[in-house]
Amino acid sequence: MTYDVASTVTTVAPARTGDAMQPIAVELVADQAHWDSLVAACPTPHLPQGFAYGQGKAAKGWTIRRALLLAAGRPVAIATVLELRRFGLRLLSRINRGPLFLEPVPSDETVVAVYAALRRRWGRIIPLLIAPALPFGAPSDTLLRRAGYRLRHRRSWQSGRIDLTVGEDALWAGLASSFRNRVRNAEKAGARLRVSGDAETYEWMLARHAENMAERGFSAADAPLLRALRLAAPEDVSVFQLIAEGKPVAGMSVVRFGTHAAYHVGWFGPEGRKLNAGNFLMWQVLVELSRRGVRTFDVGGLKPGDGYTRFKQTMKPVEYQLAGEWMSW
């Protein structure tokens, strides 16, 4: 496992944004508490930018650089940069669902300057591949091209967020009636909830996740990544189990990052599906996270035409789509 062990500051040449010159400095952050506080300060963070997720990628062989970007000394954005290295040489760098801006609506000039600074630092000689945390559409395309990037492909991350600050009654009312009915049916059938953050329960979740991928023929985050993620922040990873007749018949893992959280891994056995486990557990997740002071919950990805996506959409999240995949040259 490799990761930065000291904070350094590199001043990047000022980026011209229209008629203005905006100097950008890049500071590498090593301290977990510092990084966690920065993520918590971002209005709309994404899980791959969290400290724990970066540690998970480090377990897969990536070198992790956590960058704080400052404009004239003022923090404006952060980015987790993954470096692929072999024999000490950097072969490429990648940013997934970043950078994150500290302002809710940064100016176009700030956006261009930040992306240009990242390209200058990581993408001039060696390619920087980036899945920007910018909304899908022509305005984002224009800003990225101004910053010196070109489009690789349009495939992009889509998901949805639920505001947990509205209170339990409003959360319940915001769900589709079909979703609420299935939760009631699960409760009438005797479904019980168990929430745990211990290692043994997480290993149970990882084993079910591996079985699920093998049986259904899909790939996702694997056990080494997930295990390292939890090891970095065990207090931020929780498993929600549906218990029927004394045994777990379904489970969901959620990860907290800052004041936000995301659905990450799930498994539903035959008995769990009969009990509407997805509806029961998702509702319990919303209630519990709200009680813990989490502000928003990300449903963990939406794929048009997918049955599980249609289920998530009955939770009525505010859907979003990001700007695709780009590269520095």
Phi and psi in degrees as a GROMACS rama.xvg file:
@    title "Ramachandran Plot"
@    xaxis  label "Phi"
@    yaxis  label "Psi"
@TYPE xy
-128.778  139.383  THR-2
-160.283  162.478  TYR-3
-65.4527  139.724  ASP-4
-115.57  0.992545  VAL-5
-150.412  149.298  ALA-6
-85.373  130.341  SER-7
-130.818  157.798  THR-8
-122.445  128.436  VAL-9
-120.177  123.443  THR-10
-85.5386  124.094  THR-11
-95.3844  144.619  VAL-12
-53.2106  139.495  ALA-13
-56.9255  140.805  PRO-14
-98.7688  129.657  ALA-15
-79.9293  122.646  ARG-16
-124.426  95.8709  THR-17
67.5896  -125.321  GLY-18
-93.1445  -2.16004  ASP-19
-103.998  151.271  ALA-20
-111.577  123.469  MET-21
-121.823  104.341  GLN-22
-70.0947  135.523  PRO-23
-121.998  129.03  ILE-24
-110.574  146.145  ALA-25
-114.929  117.479  VAL-26
-110.729  127.184  GLU-27
-86.1259  126.564  LEU-28
-104.833  127.261  VAL-29
-105.462  -29.159  ALA-30
-75.9684  127.721  ASP-31
-64.4767  -43.6249  GLN-32
-62.1256  -40.4273  ALA-33
-62.1307  -46.3994  HIS-34
-64.9034  -42.1974  TRP-35
-58.7752  -38.6015  ASP-36
-68.2495  -34.3424  SER-37
-68.2957  -43.7881  LEU-38
-61.4554  -41.6767  VAL-39
-63.1772  -27.0909  ALA-40
-81.3333  -11.9617  ALA-41
-81.1103  131.352  CYS-42
-63.6863  -36.5965  PRO-43
-135.694  73.2657  THR-44
-77.3724  167.631  PRO-45
-126.896  145.237  HIS-46
-53.6169  -43.0111  LEU-47
-62.1419  -12.3199  PRO-48
-92.7618  -4.65092  GLN-49
-74.0122  155.819  GLY-50
-60.7342  -46.1836  PHE-51
-63.4282  -40.6836  ALA-52
-64.0262  -38.1708  TYR-53
-60.2185  -39.753  GLY-54
-65.1307  -33.6922  GLN-55
-62.8083  -42.0281  GLY-56
-68.363  -32.4979  LYS-57
-62.1358  -36.9284  ALA-58
-65.0895  -19.0242  ALA-59
-93.6514  4.70803  LYS-60
105.347  0.246117  GLY-61
-83.2604  147.294  TRP-62
-91.9938  132.311  THR-63
-105.503  126.241  ILE-64
-118.865  126.104  ARG-65
-108.679  113.112  ARG-66
-106.313  130.384  ALA-67
-104.15  124.799  LEU-68
-105.877  129.6  LEU-69
-122.043  134.824  LEU-70
-106.289  114.677  ALA-71
51.5926  39.8861  ALA-72
85.9621  -3.55019  GLY-73
-101.862  123.626  ARG-74
-61.1207  128.819  PRO-75
-125.317  -23.0459  VAL-76
-161.732  162.696  ALA-77
-134.243  157.525  ILE-78
-155.031  131.92  ALA-79
-88.5135  118.147  THR-80
-107.279  125.062  VAL-81
-96.3551  126.525  LEU-82
-111.185  127.54  GLU-83
-93.4547  116.486  LEU-84
-123.078  143.229  ARG-85
-137.18  126.992  ARG-86
54.84  36.5506  PHE-87
82.9709  -3.12915  GLY-88
-102.525  136.746  LEU-89
-82.8598  123.228  ARG-90
-95.3831  -34.962  LEU-91
-165.189  167.308  LEU-92
-130.488  153.468  SER-93
-143.368  142.659  ARG-94
-124.3  125.694  ILE-95
-113.196  117.238  ASN-96
56.7939  49.3854  ARG-97
-153.401  178.997  GLY-98
-67.7697  164.635  PRO-99
-103.869  134.438  LEU-100
-97.0459  145.083  PHE-101
-82.2582  -19.3761  LEU-102
-93.5786  144.319  GLU-103
-59.8266  -39.1098  PRO-104
-135.195  84.4374  VAL-105
-67.6363  153.091  PRO-106
-68.1583  158.191  SER-107
-57.6924  -38.6956  ASP-108
-62.8298  -41.2926  GLU-109
-66.2862  -43.1691  THR-110
-59.1297  -49.1087  VAL-111
-62.946  -42.4813  VAL-112
-64.0071  -40.9947  ALA-113
-66.0242  -47.9907  VAL-114
-64.871  -36.2612  TYR-115
-66.8005  -37.9447  ALA-116
-64.5541  -41.0332  ALA-117
-64.0988  -39.6493  LEU-118
-65.7452  -41.722  ARG-119
-64.6065  -38.7685  ARG-120
-76.1605  -40.6829  ARG-121
-119.065  -6.62761  TRP-122
-130.703  20.9475  GLY-123
-83.675  -48.494  ARG-124
-102.19  -42.887  ILE-125
-101.09  138.392  ILE-126
-65.3906  141.504  PRO-127
-108.435  115.625  LEU-128
-96.0551  135.326  LEU-129
-143.528  132.512  ILE-130
-105.716  91.7449  ALA-131
-65.3813  146.275  PRO-132
-87.1582  51.5555  ALA-133
-117.731  150.285  LEU-134
-67.1284  146.622  PRO-135
-61.7072  135.858  PHE-136
141.906  170.112  GLY-137
-60.1891  -40.1144  ALA-138
-58.738  -42.9854  PRO-139
-66.4942  -39.8971  SER-140
-56.8652  -43.2416  ASP-141
-62.4656  -45.1105  THR-142
-64.1698  -42.2656  LEU-143
-65.0214  -40.0462  LEU-144
-67.7481  -37.6409  ARG-145
-61.4927  -33.1787  ARG-146
-82.1931  -3.18097  ALA-147
100.967  18.8967  GLY-148
-104.705  158.427  TYR-149
-129.269  152.662  ARG-150
-72.7789  132.552  LEU-151
-90.5606  -53.7756  ARG-152
-162.288  164.169  HIS-153
-86.8011  -12.0531  ARG-154
-57.1484  130.118  ARG-155
-145.724  161.891  SER-156
-73.7783  130.093  TRP-157
-125.498  139.389  GLN-158
-160.77  -164.204  SER-159
-152.823  151.873  GLY-160
-121.189  148.523  ARG-161
-120.9  128.91  ILE-162
-77.4141  116.938  ASP-163
-92.71  -2.34129  LEU-164
-82.9205  -5.31224  THR-165
-78.6993  -12.5829  VAL-166
98.9937  156.915  GLY-167
-62.9653  -40.0771  GLU-168
-63.4984  -44.5442  ASP-169
-69.0809  -34.7239  ALA-170
-60.6475  -46.8101  LEU-171
-62.6407  -43.9855  TRP-172
-66.0844  -26.7565  ALA-173
-77.8357  -11.2578  GLY-174
-81.1305  152.932  LEU-175
-62.7855  150.058  ALA-176
-60.6482  -34.7123  SER-177
-64.2884  -37.4752  SER-178
-64.2935  -47.9323  PHE-179
-61.8824  -39.9326  ARG-180
-62.859  -38.1768  ASN-181
-71.1032  -34.1463  ARG-182
-63.0806  -46.2934  VAL-183
-59.6988  -42.6524  ARG-184
-63.1798  -39.6761  ASN-185
-63.1188  -42.8658  ALA-186
-65.0545  -40.3239  GLU-187
-65.2291  -31.2269  LYS-188
-80.1849  -1.1224  ALA-189
94.4164  16.3089  GLY-190
-61.3914  135.327  ALA-191
-121.431  155.781  ARG-192
-109.26  140.079  LEU-193
-131.002  127.603  ARG-194
-116.325  129.783  VAL-195
-144.106  149.219  SER-196
-118.272  11.9709  GLY-197
-81.6679  161.144  ASP-198
-65.4858  -38.0844  ALA-199
-62.436  -43.7571  GLU-200
-67.1655  -37.3309  THR-201
-66.0224  -39.0599  TYR-202
-62.7956  -37.6087  GLU-203
-58.1555  -43.8993  TRP-204
-64.7786  -41.3708  MET-205
-64.0823  -39.2069  LEU-206
-64.7764  -42.5532  ALA-207
-65.3915  -37.65  ARG-208
-62.214  -44.6177  HIS-209
-62.8355  -43.2742  ALA-210
-61.0192  -41.9029  GLU-211
-62.9315  -43.9685  ASN-212
-63.6157  -41.0904  MET-213
-66.7514  -42.8215  ALA-214
-71.6651  -36.7229  GLU-215
-97.9349  -6.71383  ARG-216
68.7125  42.1841  GLY-217
-126.927  161.751  PHE-218
-117.045  146.304  SER-219
-156.678  -172.696  ALA-220
-53.641  131.352  ALA-221
-96.6106  178.543  ASP-222
-60.3672  -44.9242  ALA-223
-57.7438  -42.6596  PRO-224
-64.7069  -49.04  LEU-225
-65.2812  -37.3754  LEU-226
-65.8078  -43.0811  ARG-227
-67.028  -35.7852  ALA-228
-59.1608  -49.7391  LEU-229
-65.5019  -38.0185  ARG-230
-60.8433  -34.0589  LEU-231
-71.9934  -30.0011  ALA-232
-151.155  68.8228  ALA-233
-60.1361  -28.4038  PRO-234
-71.7682  -14.5503  GLU-235
-99.5883  -0.297762  ASP-236
-115.437  124.98  VAL-237
-130.739  143.708  SER-238
-111.306  127.715  VAL-239
-105.533  120.027  PHE-240
-113.898  140.811  GLN-241
-93.2657  123.042  LEU-242
-105.724  125.668  ILE-243
-134.773  130.367  ALA-244
52.4429  39.6349  GLU-245
81.5375  6.0079  GLY-246
-137.267  153.194  LYS-247
-75.1605  128.043  PRO-248
-116.693  0.073141  VAL-249
-166.054  157.216  ALA-250
-157.276  153.579  GLY-251
-137.517  140.153  MET-252
-110.683  133.816  SER-253
-123.572  149.344  VAL-254
-122.451  130.141  VAL-255
-95.7385  140.576  ARG-256
-143.474  114.585  PHE-257
65.3166  -131.447  GLY-258
-99.3068  20.234  THR-259
-126.222  165.997  HIS-260
-149.508  160.4  ALA-261
-140.862  144.491  ALA-262
-69.9653  137.312  TYR-263
-126.456  -50.1726  HIS-264
-137.408  141.285  VAL-265
-145.449  155.724  GLY-266
-150.325  136.881  TRP-267
-132.121  111.866  PHE-268
-76.2718  171.077  GLY-269
-55.1934  -43.4198  PRO-270
-65.9717  -36.4601  GLU-271
-65.3297  -40.7301  GLY-272
-63.7284  -36.7472  ARG-273
-63.6157  -27.3956  LYS-274
-94.7209  12.4041  LEU-275
56.774  50.2092  ASN-276
-59.7967  -39.6057  ALA-277
-58.5829  -46.3754  GLY-278
-66.7178  -46.185  ASN-279
-60.4745  -47.7072  PHE-280
-71.7142  -41.6966  LEU-281
-60.4637  -40.7825  MET-282
-63.5823  -42.5414  TRP-283
-63.8203  -36.3713  GLN-284
-60.9327  -47.5659  VAL-285
-60.3578  -44.6357  LEU-286
-64.5697  -48.3691  VAL-287
-66.1862  -44.3276  GLU-288
-64.1214  -38.8681  LEU-289
-60.8529  -41.4715  SER-290
-64.9555  -29.4499  ARG-291
-84.0293  0.15746  ARG-292
89.0449  11.2287  GLY-293
-71.6322  137.882  VAL-294
-90.9667  -39.7348  ARG-295
-137.167  152.057  THR-296
-124.942  125.874  PHE-297
-94.6922  130.956  ASP-298
-75.2387  -3.30619  VAL-299
86.6095  28.2233  GLY-300
107.885  140.452  GLY-301
-130.295  133.424  LEU-302
-123.667  112.118  LYS-303
-52.0453  131.351  PRO-304
90.9545  -9.6319  GLY-305
-84.9248  138.22  ASP-306
-63.5654  -40.0204  GLY-307
-67.7138  -30.8974  TYR-308
-64.561  -42.5286  THR-309
-61.7097  -36.5433  ARG-310
-63.2088  -47.7682  PHE-311
-60.6444  -34.509  LYS-312
-67.7723  -20.0282  GLN-313
-72.3956  -7.40685  THR-314
-84.206  -6.89599  MET-315
58.6454  48.5629  LYS-316
-71.818  160.346  PRO-317
-80.4655  109.427  VAL-318
-80.14  150.602  GLU-319
-146.332  158.998  TYR-320
-137.853  136.85  GLN-321
-93.9503  178.271  LEU-322
-87.4777  15.1427  ALA-323
89.5295  -162.558  GLY-324
-112.477  132.65  GLU-325
-129.827  166.686  TRP-326
-146.629  159.766  MET-327
-79.2412  -21.3029  SER-328
